[in-house]
Amino acid sequence: MALAGAVAVTACGSNNNTGNGGTVAATGSASGSCSAAQLTGGGSSFQAPMEQAWSASFLSNCPQVHVNYNSVGSGAGIQQFGQGTVDFAGSDVTMKPDEQRTADNRCGGAPAIHLPVTAGGVAVAYNLPDVKNLRLTAATVAGIFQGTITRWNDPVLAADNPGATLPNIPIVVFHRSDGSGTTAVFSAYLKAAAASSWKLGSDKTLNWPVGQGAKGNEGVSAGVNQTKGGITYTEQAFAEQHKLTTALIKNAGGSFVPLTSANVSRALETAQLSGTGNDLKATIDYKPAAADAYPISTVSYVIVCSHYPSSFGADKVAALKSYLDYAVGAGQQTAAQLGFAPLPPAMATKDRAAIAAVNAS
């Protein structure tokens, strides 16, 4: 599936269990909440493959409700939401206090809330055609992306991979050049799991000492695909699209774990919702001890107003609620085949309650 920068999503909803929004059934049947509306979203490239899958599955069900999502990175999505140029934002991280204040102001003073809509893992993807099942510890990953490990046959890498023949070629690092939730997740993992060696902190943008910058998960994945010896961090679907091999990452339980939907789900069993009310922020444990838990796992959010100003319009709110209800309901059925993990059921249930409460004056 091509991963375009902008995707057109068409969704609708039956009025099964939420006020004006409703839940989109697995069959895609429609009800009165399909009144004409044009919705715009933008942000996380991590969740863009799911947005595109939802578009492909439901394009014909409710043609009068159009949702256009632009894959511009979490930082840009949050900024656009605060400016009021998109109706919802996609982000892999929660907003900072200043971003939250700006978003609340955009919402007319009502709180902007985070709704988990998908879950997945950040792959460490590399281009070494003759090396399969590369094993990496958090400390080794930290060394590579900080530039202290510069060649593929470095003794540290050899120690992680006994018996493997590693080439004597330079490591070419690719990192995100834009404000990226994927960067924030990746660096939060390294800050937690390699605390003694990771020096760059955790944020959507970092002061990288080495490597080449590229925009979006699309850009870094394409860069590694074209560069023998390349390595990057990226969402699994983009690694698969570019036919990149992904490393096994050592978790806190001592296991080297591949990135699979099942292993992401296992890691997220320890995720806790830490927001208040209908703001469903999650606290992620980047040091899961379960033997099969993939440690660089996260949820990705949609950010919306809990209460939209009257100028937004009741029909538009109903369309947005239908779309979000579909995303956290029937839309989860395509997660595994696209390299994502379905939301934990308890989290999806809380999502639906929060979506039901979204309204406009």
C-alpha positions as CSV (number, residue, x, y, z in Angstrom):
1,M,0.0,0.0,0.0
2,A,1.4,3.3,-1.0
3,L,1.8,5.7,1.9
4,A,0.9,9.1,0.6
5,G,1.6,12.4,2.4
6,A,-2.1,13.2,2.3
7,V,-4.9,10.6,2.6
8,A,-8.6,11.0,2.0
9,V,-10.7,9.2,4.6
10,T,-14.4,8.6,4.2
11,A,-16.2,7.4,7.3
12,C,-19.7,7.2,8.7
13,G,-21.4,5.7,11.6
14,S,-24.4,3.9,12.9
15,N,-25.9,5.3,16.0
16,N,-25.3,2.2,18.1
17,N,-24.0,3.5,21.4
18,T,-22.9,7.1,21.2
19,G,-25.1,10.2,21.0
20,N,-24.6,12.1,17.8
21,G,-21.5,10.2,16.6
22,G,-22.4,6.6,16.6
23,T,-20.2,3.6,15.9
24,V,-19.3,2.5,12.4
25,A,-20.2,-1.2,12.1
26,A,-17.7,-3.7,10.7
27,T,-19.9,-3.8,7.5
28,G,-19.5,0.0,7.2
29,S,-23.3,0.6,7.3
30,A,-24.4,4.2,7.6
31,S,-27.0,6.2,9.4
32,G,-28.1,9.8,9.8
33,S,-24.6,10.8,11.2
34,C,-23.4,10.8,7.6
35,S,-24.6,14.3,7.0
36,A,-22.3,16.3,4.7
37,A,-19.1,17.4,6.3
38,Q,-15.5,18.2,5.3
39,L,-12.9,17.3,8.0
40,T,-9.2,17.9,8.0
41,G,-6.5,16.3,10.1
42,G,-2.8,16.4,10.2
43,G,0.3,15.2,12.1
44,S,1.8,11.9,12.9
45,S,3.3,10.0,10.0
46,F,3.4,7.0,12.4
47,Q,-0.4,6.6,12.2
48,A,-0.7,7.6,8.5
49,P,-0.8,3.9,7.3
50,M,-3.8,3.3,9.5
51,E,-5.5,6.5,8.2
52,Q,-4.9,5.3,4.6
53,A,-6.3,1.8,5.4
54,W,-9.4,3.3,6.9
55,S,-9.8,5.4,3.7
56,A,-9.5,2.4,1.5
57,S,-12.0,0.3,3.5
58,F,-14.7,2.9,3.9
59,L,-14.3,5.3,1.0
60,S,-17.7,4.3,-0.6
61,N,-19.8,4.1,2.6
62,C,-20.4,7.7,3.3
63,P,-19.2,9.8,0.3
64,Q,-20.6,13.1,1.8
65,V,-18.2,12.9,4.7
66,H,-14.6,13.6,3.7
67,V,-11.7,13.4,6.1
68,N,-8.3,14.6,4.7
69,Y,-5.3,13.7,6.8
70,N,-1.8,15.1,6.0
71,S,1.3,13.2,7.2
72,V,3.3,16.2,8.4
73,G,4.8,14.9,11.7
74,S,3.4,15.2,15.2
75,G,5.0,18.5,15.9
76,A,3.4,20.2,12.9
77,G,0.1,18.5,13.6
78,I,0.0,19.9,17.1
79,Q,0.9,23.3,15.8
80,Q,-1.7,23.2,13.1
81,F,-4.4,22.2,15.6
82,G,-3.5,25.0,17.9
83,Q,-3.7,27.4,15.0
84,G,-7.2,26.1,14.0
85,T,-6.1,25.0,10.5
86,V,-7.0,21.4,11.1
87,D,-10.0,19.9,12.9
88,F,-7.9,17.2,14.7
89,A,-4.2,16.4,15.1
90,G,-2.4,13.1,15.1
91,S,0.5,12.8,17.5
92,D,2.6,10.0,19.0
93,V,3.3,12.0,22.1
94,T,1.2,14.1,24.4
95,M,1.3,17.9,24.2
96,K,3.6,19.9,26.3
97,P,2.1,22.5,28.7
98,D,2.5,25.4,26.3
99,E,1.0,23.3,23.4
100,Q,-1.9,22.3,25.7
101,R,-2.6,25.9,26.5
102,T,-2.6,26.9,22.8
103,A,-4.9,24.0,22.0
104,D,-7.3,24.8,24.8
105,N,-7.5,28.4,23.5
106,R,-8.3,27.1,20.1
107,C,-11.1,25.1,21.6
108,G,-12.6,28.2,23.1
109,G,-11.2,27.5,26.5
110,A,-12.5,23.9,26.7
111,P,-9.8,21.3,27.2
112,A,-8.2,19.6,24.2
113,I,-8.0,15.9,24.8
114,H,-5.8,13.0,23.7
115,L,-7.5,9.9,22.3
116,P,-5.4,6.8,21.6
117,V,-6.4,5.5,18.1
118,T,-3.7,3.0,17.3
119,A,-0.7,1.2,18.8
120,G,2.5,0.1,17.2
121,G,6.3,-0.4,17.6
122,V,9.2,1.8,16.5
123,A,11.5,-0.4,14.4
124,V,15.2,-0.1,14.3
125,A,15.6,-0.8,10.5
126,Y,18.9,-1.4,8.7
127,N,20.3,-2.2,5.3
128,L,22.8,-5.0,5.5
129,P,21.7,-7.6,2.9
130,D,23.8,-10.4,4.3
131,V,22.9,-9.9,8.0
132,K,19.6,-11.2,9.3
133,N,18.3,-11.2,12.9
134,L,20.6,-8.4,14.0
135,R,20.5,-8.2,17.8
136,L,20.8,-4.8,19.6
137,T,20.8,-3.8,23.2
138,A,19.5,-0.3,24.2
139,A,23.1,0.8,25.0
140,T,24.3,-0.3,21.5
141,V,21.4,1.6,19.9
142,A,22.3,4.6,21.9
143,G,26.0,4.4,20.8
144,I,25.0,4.1,17.2
145,F,22.7,7.1,17.2
146,Q,25.1,9.2,19.2
147,G,28.1,8.4,16.9
148,T,30.2,6.5,19.4
149,I,29.7,3.2,17.4
150,T,30.6,4.0,13.8
151,R,31.3,0.7,12.0
152,W,29.2,-2.4,11.6
153,N,32.0,-4.7,12.8
154,D,32.5,-2.8,16.1
155,P,33.3,-5.1,19.0
156,V,30.2,-3.9,20.8
157,L,28.0,-5.0,17.9
158,A,29.9,-8.3,17.7
159,A,29.3,-9.0,21.3
160,D,25.5,-8.5,20.7
161,N,25.7,-10.9,17.8
162,P,28.0,-13.9,18.5
163,G,28.6,-16.0,15.4
164,A,27.4,-13.3,13.0
165,T,29.6,-12.0,10.2
166,L,29.4,-8.2,10.4
167,P,30.8,-6.2,7.5
168,N,33.7,-3.7,8.0
169,I,31.7,-0.8,6.6
170,P,30.6,2.6,8.1
171,I,27.2,2.9,9.8
172,V,25.1,5.6,8.1
173,V,22.6,7.0,10.5
174,F,19.3,8.5,9.4
175,H,17.2,10.5,11.8
176,R,14.1,12.7,11.5
177,S,14.6,16.3,10.5
178,D,11.1,17.4,11.4
179,G,9.3,17.6,14.8
180,S,8.5,14.0,15.3
181,G,6.5,11.9,17.8
182,T,8.5,8.9,16.6
183,T,11.7,10.7,17.6
184,A,10.1,11.4,21.0
185,V,9.1,7.8,21.5
186,F,12.5,6.5,20.4
187,S,14.4,8.8,22.6
188,A,12.1,8.2,25.5
189,Y,12.9,4.5,25.2
190,L,16.6,5.2,25.1
191,K,16.4,7.6,28.1
192,A,14.6,4.9,30.1
193,A,16.4,1.8,28.9
194,A,20.0,3.2,28.4
195,A,20.0,5.8,31.1
196,S,23.7,5.6,31.7
197,S,24.7,6.1,28.1
198,W,22.0,8.1,26.3
199,K,22.9,11.8,26.5
200,L,20.5,13.5,24.1
201,G,17.4,13.6,26.2
202,S,13.9,13.0,24.9
203,D,11.8,15.3,22.7
204,K,10.2,15.6,19.2
205,T,13.4,17.2,18.0
206,L,17.0,16.5,19.1
207,N,20.4,17.9,18.5
208,W,21.8,14.9,16.7
209,P,25.6,14.7,16.7
210,V,25.8,12.4,13.6
211,G,23.7,11.3,10.7
212,Q,21.5,12.6,7.9
213,G,18.1,14.2,8.5
214,A,15.0,13.3,6.5
215,K,11.4,14.2,6.8
216,G,8.8,11.8,8.1
217,N,8.9,8.0,8.6
218,E,8.7,8.0,4.8
219,G,11.9,9.9,4.4
220,V,14.2,8.1,6.8
221,S,13.0,4.7,5.5
222,A,13.7,5.7,1.9
223,G,17.1,6.9,2.9
224,V,18.1,3.5,4.5
225,N,16.6,1.7,1.6
226,Q,19.0,3.5,-0.7
227,T,22.1,3.2,1.5
228,K,24.0,0.1,2.3
229,G,25.0,0.3,5.9
230,G,22.2,2.6,6.7
231,I,20.1,2.5,9.9
232,T,17.1,4.4,11.3
233,Y,14.2,4.3,13.6
234,T,10.8,4.2,11.9
235,E,7.3,2.8,12.2
236,Q,7.0,-0.8,11.1
237,A,4.7,-0.3,8.1
238,F,7.3,2.0,6.5
239,A,10.1,-0.5,7.1
240,E,8.0,-3.1,5.5
241,Q,7.1,-0.9,2.5
242,H,10.8,-0.3,1.8
243,K,11.6,-4.0,2.4
244,L,14.0,-3.1,5.3
245,T,15.2,-5.7,7.8
246,T,14.4,-4.8,11.4
247,A,16.5,-5.6,14.4
248,L,15.6,-7.7,17.5
249,I,15.8,-5.4,20.5
250,K,16.7,-6.7,24.0
251,N,14.1,-6.0,26.6
252,A,14.4,-5.7,30.4
253,G,13.6,-9.4,30.8
254,G,16.8,-10.2,28.8
255,S,15.2,-11.4,25.6
256,F,16.0,-10.2,22.1
257,V,12.5,-9.6,20.7
258,P,11.4,-9.0,17.1
259,L,8.9,-6.3,16.3
260,T,5.5,-8.0,15.8
261,S,1.9,-6.9,16.5
262,A,1.6,-9.6,19.2
263,N,4.9,-8.4,20.9
264,V,3.7,-4.8,20.9
265,S,0.4,-5.8,22.5
266,R,2.4,-7.7,25.2
267,A,4.4,-4.6,25.9
268,L,1.4,-2.4,26.1
269,E,-0.3,-4.6,28.7
270,T,1.5,-2.4,31.3
271,A,0.4,0.9,29.8
272,Q,-1.6,3.1,32.2
273,L,-4.0,5.9,31.4
274,S,-2.7,8.9,33.3
275,G,-4.9,11.8,32.0
276,T,-7.9,13.2,33.8
277,G,-11.5,12.8,32.8
278,N,-11.8,12.2,29.0
279,D,-8.2,13.1,28.4
280,L,-6.7,9.6,27.8
281,K,-3.0,10.2,28.0
282,A,-1.1,7.0,28.5
283,T,2.1,6.3,30.5
284,I,4.2,3.8,28.6
285,D,6.7,1.4,30.3
286,Y,9.7,1.3,28.0
287,K,11.3,-1.4,30.2
288,P,8.8,-4.3,30.0
289,A,10.0,-7.5,31.6
290,A,7.8,-10.0,29.8
291,A,9.9,-12.3,27.7
292,D,8.0,-11.5,24.5
293,A,7.4,-7.8,25.0
294,Y,8.8,-5.5,22.3
295,P,10.2,-2.5,24.3
296,I,9.9,0.4,21.8
297,S,6.1,0.2,21.8
298,T,3.6,3.0,22.0
299,V,0.1,4.3,21.3
300,S,-0.6,7.1,18.8
301,Y,-3.2,9.7,19.6
302,V,-5.8,11.9,17.9
303,I,-6.1,15.3,19.6
304,V,-9.5,16.9,19.5
305,C,-11.5,19.5,21.4
306,S,-13.7,18.1,24.2
307,H,-16.1,21.0,23.3
308,Y,-15.8,22.7,19.9
309,P,-16.9,26.3,19.5
310,S,-20.4,26.8,17.9
311,S,-18.8,27.9,14.7
312,F,-17.5,24.3,14.2
313,G,-21.1,23.1,13.7
314,A,-23.1,20.2,15.0
315,D,-23.1,18.2,11.8
316,K,-19.3,18.5,11.6
317,V,-19.0,17.3,15.2
318,A,-21.3,14.3,14.4
319,A,-19.1,13.4,11.4
320,L,-15.9,13.7,13.4
321,K,-17.3,11.5,16.2
322,S,-18.4,8.8,13.7
323,Y,-15.0,8.8,12.2
324,L,-13.3,8.4,15.5
325,D,-15.7,5.8,16.7
326,Y,-14.9,3.8,13.6
327,A,-11.1,4.3,14.1
328,V,-11.2,2.8,17.6
329,G,-13.7,0.2,16.8
330,A,-14.0,-1.7,13.5
331,G,-11.0,0.1,12.1
332,Q,-8.7,-1.8,14.5
333,Q,-9.4,-5.0,12.5
334,T,-6.7,-3.9,9.9
335,A,-4.0,-3.2,12.5
336,A,-2.0,-6.4,12.5
337,Q,-1.8,-6.7,8.7
338,L,-0.4,-3.2,8.5
339,G,2.3,-3.6,11.2
340,F,0.3,-2.2,14.0
341,A,-1.3,-3.7,17.1
342,P,-5.0,-3.3,18.0
343,L,-5.7,-1.0,21.0
344,P,-6.1,-2.8,24.3
345,P,-9.9,-3.4,24.8
346,A,-10.1,-1.4,28.0
347,M,-8.4,1.6,26.2
348,A,-10.8,1.4,23.3
349,T,-13.8,1.3,25.7
350,K,-12.6,4.5,27.4
351,D,-12.1,6.0,23.9
352,R,-15.7,5.4,23.0
353,A,-16.9,7.1,26.1
354,A,-14.7,10.1,25.6
355,I,-15.8,10.4,21.9
356,A,-19.4,10.3,22.9
357,A,-18.9,13.3,25.2
358,V,-17.4,15.5,22.4
359,N,-19.8,18.3,21.5
360,A,-20.2,21.8,20.2
361,S,-22.2,24.8,21.4
